[in-house]
Amino acid sequence: MASQAQLRSVGAALQQRTPYGRRCVPVFGSGVNIQAARVEGAKDTDDWTGLLWKIAREVGLSAAEFRRLPDSSLAKWEALLRGWAIHKKVDPFKAEGELQQCVCRELRRQEQASKHYGLYGEILGAGFGEIVSLNFDRRLALHSGREQFAAPRKLPLARSAGETLYRRSVIDRGDGQRPTQIWYPHGDTKKFSTLKLGVRKYGYYIGLLEERRARMMRVWRESADMRRPRKESKSPYSLTDMLEFSRQSGGVTEWFDLLMAAPLVFIGCSLAPDEWPLWWLLHQRARNAVHFPRDKCPETYILVVCDGKTVPRPHHLRGSPCGLEVVEFPSFDALWAFLRKTFRQ
């Protein structure tokens, strides 16, 4: 279980405030939607398996055949995509687009059914300057009733995958405060073609992220501080300094900078091994950190439910990969009680 020192540490990271909002960036997964439904006493509609089963029925799979599909979500998606292409007699890339539209329609329906849930209001009321959502849906933003969706008029990068670097919901917090920005690295329901699903989309994604990483590193290498031997450096320069400058001078304009340099807390995310573009990015983040003393590197936490007995720590999170500090809670109730208290402080 999480020690008191761990709880104080992650609590302090979540509570630290700056002129633009809380300094930490929460990264939300589907667990936030599941908990939002639980708080309301409603049925959880975030059923990815159920959505895939609808697709399986469309291509003629029986329940038994569906159960025999791979456990991996990524491999299961690819199997259904191939089945769709064969059944509908279309090319795989076209099948991919049709499946994206199916997913988008279902998620839009879920958005409208559950956007009023109170937990979304608690999160928005916490005053985060930036939020990263690994979900495709925009329930959190739609809850506010004040969403302004920002998308580039012209793609700033050659690959179409680059579009999602800049797409975001902008929420006016009122009282003259800077708006909250909610970013969607995996795509969003505003435009079905942005959804990142399957190995083809992931492959494009890795190429895009490497382009962006190389560009960032060129800027960092031009810094005199980066050229100094670490043992000789007396500068207060830290890994987050350039990000903080961007935040204070007008706001972040793409989510990549946040995931590479901001303090992060992953909430409601399993960070499954399937998510290899995200793991690629987190490992690159950890590589960049070796240039700096530990106390000048941004925190990286993931909150998980693990009782150490019946529910062990997931295998892929053992040993704190890429510097992730795993904070364990005995139950979802305990985890969310801690978070909701922190959001109010």
GUFILUM-124134 format. One record per residue (C-alpha): residue number from 1; residue in one letter; y, z, x. Coordinates in Angstrom, 3 decimals, always signed. Layout:
% residues N
NUM,A,Y,Z,X
...
% end
This chain:
% residues 345
1,M,+0.000,+0.000,+0.000
2,A,+3.613,-0.429,+0.980
3,S,+4.957,+2.446,+3.015
4,Q,+8.209,+4.161,+2.073
5,A,+9.768,+2.572,+5.154
6,Q,+8.714,-0.886,+3.926
7,L,+10.106,-0.246,+0.454
8,R,+13.408,+0.951,+1.907
9,S,+13.543,-2.113,+4.146
10,V,+12.895,-4.724,+1.449
11,G,+15.096,-2.801,-0.996
12,A,+17.967,-2.812,+1.491
13,A,+17.485,-6.538,+2.095
14,L,+17.659,-7.259,-1.637
15,Q,+20.681,-5.000,-2.212
16,Q,+22.954,-6.015,+0.668
17,R,+26.079,-7.638,-0.749
18,T,+28.628,-10.071,+0.623
19,P,+31.724,-11.764,-0.866
20,Y,+29.559,-14.666,-2.150
21,G,+26.827,-12.489,-3.700
22,R,+23.727,-10.720,-2.466
23,R,+22.936,-11.828,+1.064
24,C,+19.183,-12.137,+0.509
25,V,+17.678,-15.218,-1.172
26,P,+14.840,-14.529,-3.637
27,V,+12.185,-17.249,-3.803
28,F,+10.522,-17.199,-7.223
29,G,+7.143,-18.599,-8.185
30,S,+5.313,-18.792,-11.498
31,G,+4.815,-15.018,-11.461
32,V,+8.377,-14.554,-12.720
33,N,+7.588,-16.550,-15.878
34,I,+4.365,-14.650,-16.418
35,Q,+6.159,-11.303,-16.079
36,A,+9.019,-12.450,-18.339
37,A,+6.465,-13.147,-21.078
38,R,+4.745,-9.785,-20.511
39,V,+8.026,-7.898,-20.845
40,E,+8.599,-9.598,-24.215
41,G,+5.056,-8.899,-25.357
42,A,+4.628,-12.658,-25.710
43,K,+1.697,-14.852,-24.828
44,D,+1.967,-16.248,-21.332
45,T,+2.539,-19.986,-21.677
46,D,+2.497,-20.644,-17.935
47,D,-1.035,-21.980,-17.938
48,W,-1.396,-24.582,-15.188
49,T,-5.154,-24.743,-15.726
50,G,-4.581,-25.371,-19.428
51,L,-2.178,-28.194,-18.637
52,L,-4.683,-29.794,-16.258
53,W,-7.380,-29.434,-18.942
54,K,-5.216,-31.472,-21.336
55,I,-5.055,-34.199,-18.705
56,A,-8.809,-33.966,-18.133
57,R,-9.485,-34.485,-21.849
58,E,-7.193,-37.517,-21.801
59,V,-9.351,-39.165,-19.127
60,G,-12.597,-38.268,-20.912
61,L,-13.856,-35.323,-18.850
62,S,-16.067,-32.765,-20.560
63,A,-15.452,-29.023,-20.187
64,A,-18.430,-28.815,-17.827
65,E,-17.100,-31.659,-15.686
66,F,-13.678,-30.035,-15.585
67,R,-15.190,-26.749,-14.374
68,R,-16.916,-28.621,-11.550
69,L,-13.616,-29.914,-10.165
70,P,-12.474,-28.361,-6.845
71,D,-10.918,-24.886,-6.967
72,S,-7.955,-26.103,-4.926
73,S,-5.072,-27.047,-7.236
74,L,-4.108,-29.894,-4.929
75,A,-7.633,-31.330,-4.817
76,K,-7.989,-30.879,-8.585
77,W,-4.752,-32.789,-9.176
78,E,-5.920,-35.637,-6.935
79,A,-9.262,-35.815,-8.779
80,L,-7.482,-36.049,-12.136
81,L,-5.052,-38.642,-10.782
82,R,-7.926,-40.867,-9.672
83,G,-9.645,-40.339,-13.017
84,W,-6.450,-41.283,-14.856
85,A,-6.022,-44.441,-12.766
86,I,-9.617,-45.533,-13.476
87,H,-9.536,-44.607,-17.166
88,K,-6.140,-46.211,-17.843
89,K,-6.790,-49.152,-15.490
90,V,-3.532,-48.634,-13.550
91,D,-2.698,-48.306,-9.856
92,P,-2.797,-44.739,-8.485
93,F,+0.954,-44.681,-7.822
94,K,+1.559,-45.586,-11.461
95,A,-0.946,-42.987,-12.606
96,E,+0.988,-40.464,-10.542
97,G,+4.216,-41.273,-12.396
98,E,+2.510,-41.059,-15.799
99,L,+1.015,-37.678,-14.940
100,Q,+4.392,-36.418,-13.757
101,Q,+5.819,-37.361,-17.142
102,C,+3.011,-35.463,-18.911
103,V,+3.733,-32.352,-16.849
104,C,+7.470,-32.670,-17.403
105,R,+7.136,-32.979,-21.188
106,E,+4.977,-29.876,-21.386
107,L,+7.281,-27.828,-19.158
108,R,+10.337,-28.855,-21.158
109,R,+8.586,-27.587,-24.273
110,Q,+7.841,-24.291,-22.523
111,E,+11.455,-23.995,-21.352
112,Q,+12.785,-24.135,-24.872
113,A,+10.203,-21.658,-26.148
114,S,+10.843,-18.965,-23.544
115,K,+14.289,-19.438,-21.963
116,H,+15.636,-16.481,-23.989
117,Y,+13.367,-13.893,-22.289
118,G,+15.317,-10.886,-21.072
119,L,+13.957,-10.739,-17.520
120,Y,+15.790,-13.968,-16.702
121,G,+19.051,-12.278,-17.683
122,E,+18.289,-9.314,-15.403
123,I,+17.745,-11.649,-12.463
124,L,+20.928,-13.620,-13.127
125,G,+22.848,-10.376,-13.619
126,A,+21.795,-9.110,-10.189
127,G,+24.460,-11.301,-8.574
128,F,+22.497,-13.459,-6.147
129,G,+24.591,-16.200,-4.583
130,E,+21.557,-18.455,-4.178
131,I,+18.101,-18.477,-5.705
132,V,+15.198,-20.733,-4.761
133,S,+12.708,-21.582,-7.519
134,L,+9.347,-23.024,-6.548
135,N,+8.774,-23.744,-10.238
136,F,+9.590,-27.096,-11.796
137,D,+10.993,-25.502,-14.942
138,R,+14.613,-24.418,-15.354
139,R,+14.087,-21.435,-17.669
140,L,+16.089,-19.093,-15.467
141,A,+19.112,-21.405,-15.434
142,L,+18.859,-22.321,-19.120
143,H,+18.840,-18.640,-20.073
144,S,+22.470,-18.356,-19.027
145,G,+23.709,-20.995,-21.456
146,R,+26.176,-21.997,-18.733
147,E,+24.110,-24.284,-16.542
148,Q,+25.858,-27.162,-14.849
149,F,+23.272,-29.380,-13.182
150,A,+24.325,-30.868,-9.846
151,A,+22.630,-33.977,-8.490
152,P,+23.722,-36.448,-5.806
153,R,+25.237,-39.660,-7.111
154,K,+23.791,-41.477,-4.131
155,L,+20.744,-40.425,-2.157
156,P,+21.986,-39.043,+1.182
157,L,+18.678,-39.753,+2.956
158,A,+16.579,-42.884,+3.118
159,R,+13.528,-41.366,+1.481
160,S,+13.760,-40.714,-2.241
161,A,+12.177,-37.332,-1.584
162,G,+15.521,-36.334,-0.075
163,E,+17.007,-36.129,-3.546
164,T,+15.563,-32.665,-4.110
165,L,+17.420,-31.230,-1.116
166,Y,+20.596,-31.356,-3.180
167,R,+19.567,-30.978,-6.845
168,R,+20.414,-27.580,-8.263
169,S,+21.530,-25.610,-11.293
170,V,+24.984,-24.076,-10.919
171,I,+25.612,-20.957,-13.038
172,D,+29.139,-19.667,-13.580
173,R,+29.090,-15.878,-13.074
174,G,+32.599,-15.382,-14.435
175,D,+35.362,-13.091,-13.140
176,G,+36.310,-15.641,-10.498
177,Q,+33.086,-15.101,-8.524
178,R,+31.393,-17.984,-6.788
179,P,+28.688,-19.512,-9.030
180,T,+24.999,-18.804,-8.513
181,Q,+23.059,-21.833,-7.279
182,I,+19.390,-22.229,-8.224
183,W,+17.544,-24.693,-6.007
184,Y,+14.313,-26.580,-6.799
185,P,+12.523,-27.643,-3.590
186,H,+9.479,-28.854,-5.551
187,G,+11.495,-30.836,-8.079
188,D,+12.794,-30.058,-11.560
189,T,+12.305,-30.923,-15.215
190,K,+15.670,-32.662,-15.371
191,K,+14.021,-35.702,-13.747
192,F,+10.246,-36.121,-13.820
193,S,+10.092,-38.307,-10.694
194,T,+11.318,-35.416,-8.518
195,L,+8.179,-33.331,-9.146
196,K,+6.274,-32.771,-5.899
197,L,+2.599,-33.019,-6.825
198,G,-0.262,-34.481,-4.811
199,V,-0.884,-35.535,-1.234
200,R,+1.298,-38.667,-1.409
201,K,+4.372,-36.675,-2.442
202,Y,+3.560,-33.939,+0.075
203,G,+3.281,-36.520,+2.850
204,Y,+6.764,-37.876,+2.111
205,Y,+8.001,-34.316,+1.937
206,I,+6.810,-33.408,+5.432
207,G,+8.550,-36.466,+6.871
208,L,+11.790,-35.506,+5.150
209,L,+11.616,-31.898,+6.313
210,E,+10.967,-32.950,+9.900
211,E,+14.026,-35.238,+9.805
212,R,+16.127,-32.375,+8.509
213,R,+14.707,-29.899,+11.043
214,A,+15.420,-32.252,+13.946
215,R,+19.004,-32.644,+12.755
216,M,+19.473,-28.884,+12.544
217,M,+17.995,-28.341,+16.000
218,R,+20.355,-30.916,+17.529
219,V,+23.270,-28.871,+16.217
220,W,+21.779,-25.616,+17.498
221,R,+21.146,-27.053,+20.962
222,E,+24.813,-27.881,+21.263
223,S,+25.631,-24.198,+21.000
224,A,+26.478,-22.533,+24.302
225,D,+24.613,-19.454,+23.138
226,M,+21.422,-21.437,+22.642
227,R,+21.682,-22.758,+26.209
228,R,+21.893,-19.290,+27.711
229,P,+18.681,-17.629,+28.872
230,R,+17.735,-15.093,+26.249
231,K,+17.714,-12.180,+28.715
232,E,+21.293,-12.948,+29.785
233,S,+22.785,-13.452,+26.341
234,K,+25.376,-10.847,+25.354
235,S,+26.652,-12.861,+22.386
236,P,+26.456,-11.533,+18.815
237,Y,+25.318,-15.038,+17.776
238,S,+22.292,-14.815,+15.507
239,L,+19.972,-17.187,+13.693
240,T,+21.947,-16.779,+10.456
241,D,+25.473,-17.171,+11.861
242,M,+25.867,-20.867,+11.034
243,L,+24.424,-20.315,+7.572
244,E,+26.840,-17.437,+6.965
245,F,+29.726,-19.637,+8.072
246,S,+28.657,-22.294,+5.549
247,R,+28.364,-19.716,+2.795
248,Q,+31.773,-18.197,+3.434
249,S,+33.602,-21.489,+3.928
250,G,+32.550,-23.152,+0.693
251,G,+28.895,-22.659,-0.107
252,V,+25.520,-24.050,+0.896
253,T,+25.016,-27.718,+0.025
254,E,+21.219,-27.964,+0.429
255,W,+18.323,-25.531,+0.194
256,F,+16.812,-26.412,+3.590
257,D,+19.380,-24.247,+5.398
258,L,+18.436,-21.288,+3.209
259,L,+14.712,-21.525,+3.859
260,M,+15.276,-21.933,+7.583
261,A,+17.888,-19.247,+8.190
262,A,+18.475,-16.888,+5.243
263,P,+16.724,-13.555,+4.613
264,L,+13.959,-14.404,+2.119
265,V,+11.902,-12.409,-0.374
266,F,+9.033,-14.312,-2.014
267,I,+8.457,-12.963,-5.521
268,G,+5.735,-14.068,-7.911
269,C,+4.441,-16.557,-5.342
270,S,+0.897,-16.770,-4.033
271,L,+1.939,-19.135,-1.203
272,A,-1.488,-20.735,-1.545
273,P,-2.817,-22.702,+1.441
274,D,-2.428,-25.834,-0.727
275,E,+1.330,-25.528,-0.284
276,W,+1.214,-27.050,+3.171
277,P,+4.771,-28.497,+3.195
278,L,+6.085,-24.996,+2.503
279,W,+3.820,-23.468,+5.157
280,W,+4.976,-26.140,+7.608
281,L,+8.558,-25.087,+6.985
282,L,+7.809,-21.358,+7.299
283,H,+6.023,-21.872,+10.605
284,Q,+8.974,-23.905,+11.901
285,R,+11.259,-21.074,+10.786
286,A,+9.131,-18.663,+12.808
287,R,+9.200,-20.961,+15.852
288,N,+12.995,-21.080,+15.746
289,A,+13.109,-17.286,+15.686
290,V,+11.553,-16.956,+19.160
291,H,+14.938,-17.874,+20.678
292,F,+16.475,-14.662,+19.358
293,P,+15.901,-10.923,+19.565
294,R,+13.975,-9.610,+16.581
295,D,+16.978,-7.719,+15.205
296,K,+18.946,-10.984,+15.006
297,C,+16.300,-12.848,+12.979
298,P,+16.404,-13.034,+9.168
299,E,+13.853,-10.968,+7.278
300,T,+10.939,-12.746,+5.582
301,Y,+9.049,-10.742,+2.949
302,I,+6.392,-11.584,+0.402
303,L,+5.618,-9.108,-2.388
304,V,+1.983,-9.045,-3.482
305,V,-0.328,-6.982,-5.671
306,C,-3.160,-5.478,-3.637
307,D,-4.890,-2.141,-4.128
308,G,-6.926,-2.412,-0.940
309,K,-10.216,-2.049,-2.836
310,T,-10.886,-4.206,-5.884
311,V,-7.920,-6.470,-5.105
312,P,-7.765,-7.076,-1.332
313,R,-4.954,-8.809,+0.495
314,P,-5.404,-12.589,+0.163
315,H,-7.173,-14.068,+3.196
316,H,-4.364,-16.518,+3.945
317,L,-1.852,-13.648,+4.218
318,R,-3.838,-11.530,+6.654
319,G,-2.233,-10.976,+10.004
320,S,+1.291,-11.728,+8.698
321,P,+1.289,-15.501,+9.356
322,C,+4.589,-17.043,+10.558
323,G,+6.218,-13.622,+10.637
324,L,+5.811,-12.902,+6.928
325,E,+5.982,-9.189,+6.209
326,V,+3.529,-8.575,+3.375
327,V,+4.653,-5.766,+1.063
328,E,+1.776,-4.551,-1.112
329,F,+2.022,-2.967,-4.555
330,P,-0.874,-1.404,-6.500
331,S,-0.076,-3.324,-9.713
332,F,+2.250,-5.885,-11.223
333,D,+3.883,-3.092,-13.215
334,A,+4.715,-1.215,-9.996
335,L,+6.005,-4.364,-8.301
336,W,+8.302,-5.330,-11.161
337,A,+9.476,-1.769,-11.774
338,F,+10.643,-1.740,-8.151
339,L,+12.343,-5.133,-8.488
340,R,+14.063,-4.441,-11.800
341,K,+15.453,-1.194,-10.439
342,T,+16.710,-3.044,-7.365
343,F,+18.317,-5.775,-9.505
344,R,+20.376,-3.119,-11.312
345,Q,+21.650,-1.467,-8.108
% end
